[in-house]
Amino acid sequence: MVQRVGVVGAGTMGAGIAQLACMGRFETYLHDPVSDALEVGATRLRQALVKGTERGRWSAGAAEAAASRLREATRLEDLGGCELVIEAAPEDLELKRELFRELAGVCAPQAILATNTSSLSVTAIGSEVDLPERICGMHFFNPPALMRLVEVVAGERTSERTLATADEVARAMGREPIRAADAIGFVANRTARPFTLEALRLLGEGVATHDQIDRIVRIGGGFRMGPFELMDLVGVDVNFEVAKSFWGQSSREPRWEPHPIQAQMVADGRLGRKVGRGYYDYGRGPHRPDDPEPAGRDPGWSQDHELEASVHFQAFPTLDAATLVELATTSADVEAAETYFSSMGKRVERVADVPGLVLGRILAQIVNEAHFAVGQGVAAAEDVDVAMRLGFNWPRGPFEWAEEIGPARLVRVLDALGSELDAERYRVAPLLRHAAKEGTPRP
């Protein structure tokens, strides 16, 4: 049983993980080789506990008790008595390898050594450590105090005991663990790739403007933030580096190829919110207007429903349930169609005519990526859905979308894209094609 948890790295992630450990009633040892960083991290942790009390998230007594469990470890050797140590150092493979070598030398042989890496191989990080069965990944999401997901990642030789203990600790911290294989991007970051990459392709092809794509995704898909807003928030340069990393690690998988727009944005210095300008301008006031409230149905409108058959439109998951309808600008009677859908209380967006239009194309690739991941044994379908809802605050997981929309409809979109664009990136995952054929949206 774990009673003492060590955290290496007192930055934003490390201090956040240590806070969760303290709240989880573990005696917590926070270490950073830079004394000033350790002091700042420990101070940040204690301040967060006080703020949580002020916001009613926990009682003053709980905060005080949690703070009393924090130990500032000035030496790595101070972590020697910990049954679990979580490394939260910068994403540098050699740095993490060296830390694991040192930890293996100061911790007991049965101690579990976990890495918080989001992009590096867990197996590679622990490759020079004896007893590799005790190595695992515990990928927390930023900020750890607010994001409930933890990806528990199995290296090539990780034992079930190690994984079960990591699950137990994560739950004690109030987080929801899911299991993942040691694959590129694990679960959440991999499944999220098409959210921004497919949006960039739509923008590059002139299907819709960046703000229109974001609006369609927010209103039509129920996402809290559109892909271009998200890239601005994370950092356009950061998103570009992640895209290049995925593409390079996968030996240039076509689905993960970065888009030239990303390179151009970085070259132009349009890096997002942190510099005041990315896809949006953050210099003055709100970067976009508020989304409109859904309109009510007009009882006086009597257009024949046969109009639906004469236009190319998309509404997800179904027309009845949708809040937004995308209408191809090439459709016949486009003005009458817009009036008709508006009378139903739907927001209407006119976009260029491509298979799936905007939201359908993005969702099809998200669902496709999720089926590739499950088919390759990276995670279970249920865990993929949990990862996207808790790790990225998505309204539905990919398999939940597949159930709502129907896998056959998504496969038709992908096949049409592959045919029209002659692009290998739209090849259908075998598991998704099987689901469409059998009519079973969940493996």
Sequence and secondary structure as in RCSB ss.txt:
>XXXX:A:sequence
MVQRVGVVGAGTMGAGIAQLACMGRFETYLHDPVSDALEVGATRLRQALVKGTERGRWSAGAAEAAASRLREATR
LEDLGGCELVIEAAPEDLELKRELFRELAGVCAPQAILATNTSSLSVTAIGSEVDLPERICGMHFFNPPALMRLV
EVVAGERTSERTLATADEVARAMGREPIRAADAIGFVANRTARPFTLEALRLLGEGVATHDQIDRIVRIGGGFRM
GPFELMDLVGVDVNFEVAKSFWGQSSREPRWEPHPIQAQMVADGRLGRKVGRGYYDYGRGPHRPDDPEPAGRDPG
WSQDHELEASVHFQAFPTLDAATLVELATTSADVEAAETYFSSMGKRVERVADVPGLVLGRILAQIVNEAHFAVG
QGVAAAEDVDVAMRLGFNWPRGPFEWAEEIGPARLVRVLDALGSELDAERYRVAPLLRHAAKEGTPRP
>XXXX:A:secstr
   EEEEE  SHHHHHHHHHHHHTT EEEEE SSHHHHHHHHHHHHHHHHHHHHTTSS HHHHHHHHHTEEEESS
GGGGTT SEEEE   S HHHHHHHHHHHHHHS TT EEEE  SSS HHHHTTTSSSGGGEEEEEE SSTTT  EE
EEEE TT  HHHHHHHHHHHHHTT EEEEEES TTTTHHHHTHHHHHHHHHHHHTTSS HHHHHHIIIIIH  SS
 HHHHHHHH HHHHHHHHHHHHHHTTS GGG   HHHHHHHHTT  BGGGTBSSSB SSS SS          TT
    GGGGGGS EE SS TTT SEEEEETTSTTHHHHHHHHHHTT EEEEE   TTTTHHHHHHHHHHHHHHHHH
TTSS HHHHHHHHHHHS  SS HHHHHHHH HHHHHHHHHHHHHHHT GGG   HHHHHHHHHT S  
